[in-house]
Amino acid sequence: MWDYYELLGLPRDAPPDDIKTAYRRLALKYHPDRNPGNREAEEQFKLVSEAYQVLSDPEKRQLYDLYGHAGLEGMDFGGFSGFEDIFSGFGEIFEDFFGFGRRRGRSARSQPGADLRHQVTLTLEEVIQGVEKELELERRTTCRRCRGKGLEPGTQLQTCPQCGGKGQISHHRGLLRVFTTCPGCRGAGTLVTSPCQKCAGFGTTKEKKKVHVRIPPGVDDGNRLRLRGEGEAGRGGAPKGDLYIEVKLAAHPLFKRQGKDLLYQKTISFVTGALGTEIAVPTLNGQVSLEIPPGTQSGTVFRLKGEGVPDLRSPERGDLIVEIRLETPTSLTSRQEELLREFLRLEKATLNEEGQKG
């Protein structure tokens, strides 16, 4: 089974901009219009498009990062063929491919807000119960003075004199007339001659804000939660970015997490393991008793049902796995050593008798 990150040539922590860049590059390389009759290129184009559709969607990407292809079972990938363009903005790729410019107009001033990332460290107890966290973030918000326009109140945008408000200028290359983005207004067609004094014409300012986030039970180390619209403000009326909460688990003094299960290691003496006993086992809901049968070997595991971690996608809980470790004493009294030697003598005698009977 192919790996989406390997298909795009990216590390698993690649940011969204890198994913888009890698996809555009490979889509240009393998597009059927550029490789007529090449079945291998057509198949590669399909795979690259599928990888982009998953990794560019934060929710699908999270499922893929957690569960691989199994987490995407049953999802519709659009039924695209090699001659379909499943991504938006394909005009940008043809602009790069054929060298044509686009008329951007006022949209050149619009820029979606940046996504923000924040790491939250949780204890195991918080993972079991779920928790609400209050985060204090510094982010760019819409300027109150100019209401995001970037203009000093009472002023207006001026038409760009270089392109006459078209946002692009033309050049002749032999018989071709090629349009490129206007360098004066960068495709906006207008200029800000009186920028807002508070935001210097950006339309956004930095401020601190408290954000409340509810983290559900069962999250694991490396999981990401998405809060739509809690990122930085966009420019020119563009939408806000999102806030991604990355979960990090703090080490626990008693338990080690293994997926939905918890591992607890208990050390007992080899004599106790031989004779059997009853031990108290800590859980996140209090202590429980566990019977250790005679002849228990080191490495034996016992499973306590439902004492593990909740499943993020269902109400089921994992188990608590108790692993027994036998300890050999390093310091013996003379009486203990005498008894052990007697035990060894009896053991040898028993083995000899059994050998003679056999």
GUGU-142293 format. One record per residue (C-alpha): residue in one letter; chain; x, y, z. Coordinates in Angstrom, 1 decimal, decimal comma. Layout:
// residues N
A  A  X  Y  Z
...
This chain:
// residues 358
M  A  0,0  0,0  0,0
W  A  1,4  3,4  -1,0
D  A  2,1  6,1  1,6
Y  A  0,6  9,6  0,8
Y  A  3,6  11,4  2,3
E  A  6,1  9,4  0,3
L  A  4,0  10,0  -2,9
L  A  4,4  13,8  -2,4
G  A  8,0  13,5  -1,2
L  A  7,1  15,1  2,2
P  A  7,9  14,5  5,9
R  A  4,9  13,6  8,1
D  A  4,9  17,0  9,8
A  A  4,8  19,0  6,5
P  A  2,8  22,2  6,8
P  A  -0,2  22,8  4,5
D  A  1,7  25,2  2,2
D  A  4,4  22,6  1,5
I  A  1,7  20,0  0,7
K  A  0,1  22,3  -1,8
T  A  3,5  23,2  -3,4
A  A  4,5  19,5  -3,7
Y  A  1,1  18,6  -5,2
R  A  1,2  21,4  -7,8
R  A  4,7  20,4  -8,9
L  A  3,8  16,7  -9,3
A  A  0,4  17,5  -10,9
L  A  2,2  19,4  -13,6
K  A  4,6  16,6  -14,1
Y  A  2,1  13,8  -14,4
H  A  -1,0  15,5  -15,8
P  A  -2,4  13,5  -18,7
D  A  -2,5  16,6  -21,0
R  A  1,3  16,7  -20,6
N  A  1,7  12,9  -21,0
P  A  -0,7  11,8  -23,7
G  A  -1,1  8,0  -23,8
N  A  1,2  7,4  -20,8
R  A  -0,8  5,1  -18,5
E  A  1,9  5,1  -15,9
A  A  1,8  8,9  -15,7
E  A  -2,0  8,9  -15,6
E  A  -2,0  6,4  -12,7
Q  A  0,6  8,5  -10,9
F  A  -1,5  11,6  -11,4
K  A  -4,5  9,8  -9,8
L  A  -2,4  8,7  -6,7
V  A  -0,9  12,2  -6,3
S  A  -4,4  13,8  -6,5
E  A  -5,7  11,3  -3,9
A  A  -2,8  12,0  -1,6
Y  A  -3,4  15,8  -1,9
Q  A  -7,2  15,4  -1,2
V  A  -6,4  13,6  2,0
L  A  -3,4  15,5  3,3
S  A  -4,9  18,9  2,5
D  A  -8,0  18,2  4,6
P  A  -7,1  18,4  8,3
E  A  -9,8  16,0  9,4
K  A  -8,9  13,3  6,8
R  A  -5,2  13,9  7,5
Q  A  -5,7  13,3  11,2
L  A  -7,6  10,0  10,5
Y  A  -4,8  8,9  8,1
D  A  -2,0  9,8  10,6
L  A  -3,8  7,9  13,3
Y  A  -5,1  4,8  11,5
G  A  -3,5  4,8  8,0
H  A  -5,6  3,8  5,1
A  A  -8,0  1,9  7,4
G  A  -9,1  5,3  8,9
L  A  -10,3  6,4  5,4
E  A  -12,4  3,4  4,5
G  A  -15,8  4,2  3,1
M  A  -14,8  7,8  2,2
D  A  -15,6  9,2  -1,2
F  A  -12,6  10,5  -3,2
G  A  -14,7  11,9  -6,0
G  A  -14,2  9,0  -8,5
F  A  -11,7  11,1  -10,4
S  A  -10,0  9,9  -13,5
G  A  -6,7  11,0  -15,1
F  A  -8,6  13,7  -17,0
E  A  -10,4  15,3  -14,1
D  A  -9,0  18,1  -12,0
I  A  -10,1  17,4  -8,4
F  A  -8,4  20,5  -7,0
S  A  -9,6  24,0  -7,0
G  A  -7,5  26,8  -8,5
F  A  -6,2  24,7  -11,4
G  A  -5,9  27,9  -13,3
E  A  -2,9  28,7  -11,2
I  A  -1,2  25,6  -12,4
F  A  -1,9  26,3  -16,0
E  A  -0,7  29,9  -15,4
D  A  2,6  28,4  -14,3
F  A  2,6  25,8  -17,1
F  A  1,8  28,0  -20,0
G  A  3,1  31,3  -18,7
F  A  -0,2  33,2  -18,8
G  A  -1,2  35,7  -16,2
R  A  -4,6  36,1  -14,6
R  A  -6,6  39,1  -13,8
R  A  -6,6  39,2  -10,1
G  A  -8,3  42,5  -9,5
R  A  -9,4  43,2  -6,0
S  A  -8,9  39,6  -4,9
A  A  -5,1  40,2  -4,7
R  A  -5,7  42,2  -1,5
S  A  -7,6  39,2  0,0
Q  A  -5,6  36,8  1,9
P  A  -7,0  34,0  4,2
G  A  -5,8  34,2  7,8
A  A  -2,9  32,0  8,8
D  A  -3,5  28,8  10,8
L  A  -2,2  28,7  14,3
R  A  -0,7  25,7  16,2
H  A  -0,6  25,3  19,9
Q  A  0,7  22,4  22,0
V  A  -1,2  21,2  25,1
T  A  0,3  18,7  27,6
L  A  -2,2  16,4  29,2
T  A  -1,9  14,0  32,2
L  A  -3,2  10,5  31,8
E  A  -6,0  11,3  34,2
E  A  -7,1  14,2  31,9
V  A  -7,0  11,9  28,9
I  A  -9,3  9,4  30,6
Q  A  -11,9  12,0  31,7
G  A  -11,6  14,6  29,0
V  A  -10,7  18,1  30,0
E  A  -11,4  21,8  29,1
K  A  -8,4  24,0  28,7
E  A  -8,1  27,8  28,6
L  A  -5,4  28,9  26,2
E  A  -4,0  32,4  25,9
L  A  -2,9  33,0  22,3
E  A  -1,4  36,0  20,5
R  A  -2,9  36,3  17,1
R  A  -3,7  38,8  14,4
T  A  -7,3  40,1  14,5
T  A  -9,2  42,5  12,3
C  A  -8,1  46,1  12,9
R  A  -10,9  47,9  14,8
R  A  -9,8  51,3  13,4
C  A  -10,1  50,5  9,7
R  A  -12,3  47,4  10,1
G  A  -9,8  45,3  8,1
K  A  -9,7  47,6  5,0
G  A  -6,2  48,9  5,7
L  A  -7,3  52,4  4,9
E  A  -7,2  55,4  7,2
P  A  -10,9  56,2  8,0
G  A  -12,3  58,7  5,5
T  A  -9,9  57,8  2,7
Q  A  -10,3  55,6  -0,4
L  A  -8,3  53,3  -2,6
Q  A  -6,6  54,9  -5,6
T  A  -6,6  53,4  -9,1
C  A  -3,1  52,0  -9,9
P  A  -1,6  54,4  -12,6
Q  A  0,7  51,7  -13,9
C  A  -2,0  49,2  -15,0
G  A  -5,0  51,6  -15,0
G  A  -6,8  49,4  -12,5
K  A  -6,6  46,2  -14,5
G  A  -4,2  44,4  -12,2
Q  A  -2,1  43,2  -15,1
I  A  0,1  44,5  -17,9
S  A  0,7  43,1  -21,3
H  A  3,9  42,3  -23,1
H  A  4,5  41,2  -26,7
R  A  6,6  38,0  -27,3
G  A  6,8  37,6  -31,0
L  A  3,3  37,0  -32,2
L  A  2,0  36,4  -28,7
R  A  0,6  38,9  -26,2
V  A  1,4  37,8  -22,7
F  A  -0,2  39,2  -19,6
T  A  1,6  39,4  -16,3
T  A  0,7  40,7  -12,8
C  A  1,2  44,4  -12,4
P  A  4,3  45,1  -10,3
G  A  3,0  48,4  -9,0
C  A  -0,2  47,1  -7,3
R  A  0,6  43,4  -7,3
G  A  -2,5  42,6  -9,2
A  A  -4,9  44,5  -7,0
G  A  -5,6  47,3  -9,5
T  A  -5,7  49,8  -6,6
L  A  -3,2  51,4  -4,2
V  A  -3,4  52,3  -0,6
T  A  -2,1  55,9  -0,5
S  A  -3,4  56,6  3,1
P  A  -2,7  53,5  5,2
C  A  -4,4  53,0  8,5
Q  A  -2,3  54,5  11,3
K  A  -3,1  51,7  13,7
C  A  -2,3  48,7  11,5
A  A  0,0  50,4  8,9
G  A  -2,3  49,3  6,1
F  A  -2,3  45,5  6,9
G  A  -5,9  45,5  8,1
T  A  -4,9  43,3  11,1
T  A  -3,3  43,9  14,5
K  A  -1,9  41,6  17,1
E  A  -3,7  41,0  20,3
K  A  -3,9  38,4  23,0
K  A  -7,1  36,3  23,5
K  A  -8,2  33,5  25,7
V  A  -9,7  30,5  23,9
H  A  -11,6  27,6  25,6
V  A  -11,2  24,2  24,1
R  A  -12,8  21,0  25,1
I  A  -10,5  18,0  24,6
P  A  -12,5  14,7  24,4
P  A  -11,6  11,6  26,3
G  A  -9,2  9,1  24,6
V  A  -6,9  11,5  22,7
D  A  -3,4  10,2  22,2
D  A  0,1  11,7  21,9
G  A  0,4  13,6  18,6
N  A  -3,4  13,9  18,0
R  A  -4,5  17,3  16,6
L  A  -7,8  19,0  17,2
R  A  -9,1  21,7  14,8
L  A  -10,9  24,8  15,9
R  A  -12,4  26,4  12,9
G  A  -12,0  30,2  12,6
E  A  -9,9  30,5  15,7
G  A  -6,7  31,3  13,8
E  A  -5,5  34,7  12,5
A  A  -7,8  37,1  10,8
G  A  -7,8  37,3  7,0
R  A  -7,1  40,4  4,9
G  A  -9,5  42,1  2,6
G  A  -12,6  40,2  3,9
A  A  -10,9  36,7  3,5
P  A  -11,9  34,1  6,1
K  A  -10,0  33,5  9,3
G  A  -7,5  30,7  9,7
D  A  -8,0  27,7  12,0
L  A  -6,4  26,8  15,3
Y  A  -4,8  23,3  15,6
I  A  -4,3  21,9  19,1
E  A  -1,5  19,3  19,2
V  A  -1,8  16,9  22,1
K  A  1,3  15,8  24,1
L  A  1,0  13,3  26,9
A  A  3,0  13,7  30,1
A  A  4,7  10,6  31,5
H  A  2,8  8,8  34,2
P  A  4,7  7,4  37,3
L  A  2,8  4,0  37,2
F  A  1,3  3,4  33,8
K  A  2,5  3,3  30,2
R  A  0,0  3,7  27,5
Q  A  -0,2  1,2  24,6
G  A  -3,0  2,4  22,4
K  A  -6,2  1,9  24,3
D  A  -4,5  -0,3  26,9
L  A  -2,4  0,7  30,0
L  A  0,6  -1,3  31,1
Y  A  1,5  -1,7  34,7
Q  A  4,6  -3,7  35,8
K  A  4,6  -5,3  39,2
T  A  7,7  -6,9  40,7
I  A  7,4  -9,8  43,2
S  A  9,9  -12,2  44,7
F  A  10,5  -15,5  42,9
V  A  9,3  -17,3  46,0
T  A  6,0  -15,4  45,9
G  A  5,7  -16,3  42,2
A  A  6,3  -19,9  43,0
L  A  3,8  -20,1  45,9
G  A  1,2  -17,7  44,5
T  A  -0,3  -14,8  46,3
E  A  -2,8  -11,9  46,0
I  A  -1,6  -8,4  45,2
A  A  -3,2  -5,0  45,1
V  A  -3,1  -3,4  41,7
P  A  -3,6  0,4  41,3
T  A  -6,0  1,6  38,6
L  A  -7,2  5,1  37,7
N  A  -10,4  4,2  39,6
G  A  -8,7  2,9  42,7
Q  A  -7,0  -0,3  43,8
V  A  -8,2  -3,8  42,9
S  A  -7,1  -7,2  44,0
L  A  -5,4  -9,6  41,6
E  A  -4,8  -13,3  42,4
I  A  -1,3  -14,5  41,3
P  A  -1,5  -18,3  40,9
P  A  1,3  -20,6  42,0
G  A  4,1  -21,1  39,4
T  A  3,7  -17,7  37,8
Q  A  6,7  -17,0  35,6
S  A  8,4  -13,6  35,0
G  A  6,7  -11,9  32,1
T  A  3,3  -13,4  32,7
V  A  0,6  -10,8  32,0
F  A  -2,9  -10,5  33,4
R  A  -5,6  -8,3  31,8
L  A  -8,1  -6,2  33,8
K  A  -11,0  -5,5  31,4
G  A  -12,2  -1,9  31,0
E  A  -9,5  -0,3  33,1
G  A  -7,7  1,3  30,2
V  A  -8,2  4,4  28,1
P  A  -11,5  5,3  26,3
D  A  -11,6  4,9  22,6
L  A  -11,7  8,3  20,8
R  A  -14,2  7,0  18,3
S  A  -16,4  4,7  20,4
P  A  -17,6  4,4  24,1
E  A  -15,4  1,3  24,6
R  A  -12,4  1,4  26,9
G  A  -9,2  -0,5  26,7
D  A  -7,7  -2,8  29,4
L  A  -5,1  -2,6  32,2
I  A  -2,3  -5,1  31,5
V  A  -0,4  -6,2  34,6
E  A  3,0  -7,7  33,8
I  A  4,6  -9,7  36,5
R  A  8,4  -9,4  37,0
L  A  10,2  -11,8  39,3
E  A  13,0  -10,5  41,4
T  A  16,0  -12,6  42,4
P  A  17,4  -11,6  45,9
T  A  20,9  -10,2  45,8
S  A  21,5  -10,5  49,6
L  A  20,6  -13,6  51,6
T  A  20,8  -14,3  55,3
S  A  22,6  -17,5  56,3
R  A  19,3  -19,1  57,2
Q  A  17,8  -18,1  53,8
E  A  20,8  -19,5  52,0
E  A  20,5  -22,7  54,0
L  A  16,9  -23,2  53,0
L  A  17,6  -22,5  49,3
R  A  20,4  -25,0  49,3
E  A  18,0  -27,6  50,9
F  A  15,4  -26,7  48,2
L  A  18,0  -27,2  45,5
R  A  19,0  -30,6  46,9
L  A  15,4  -31,7  47,0
E  A  14,8  -30,5  43,5
K  A  17,8  -32,5  42,2
A  A  16,6  -35,6  44,1
T  A  13,1  -35,2  42,5
L  A  14,6  -34,9  39,0
N  A  16,8  -38,0  39,6
E  A  13,8  -40,0  40,7
E  A  11,8  -39,0  37,7
G  A  14,7  -39,8  35,5
Q  A  15,0  -43,3  36,9
K  A  11,2  -43,9  36,5
G  A  11,4  -42,8  32,9
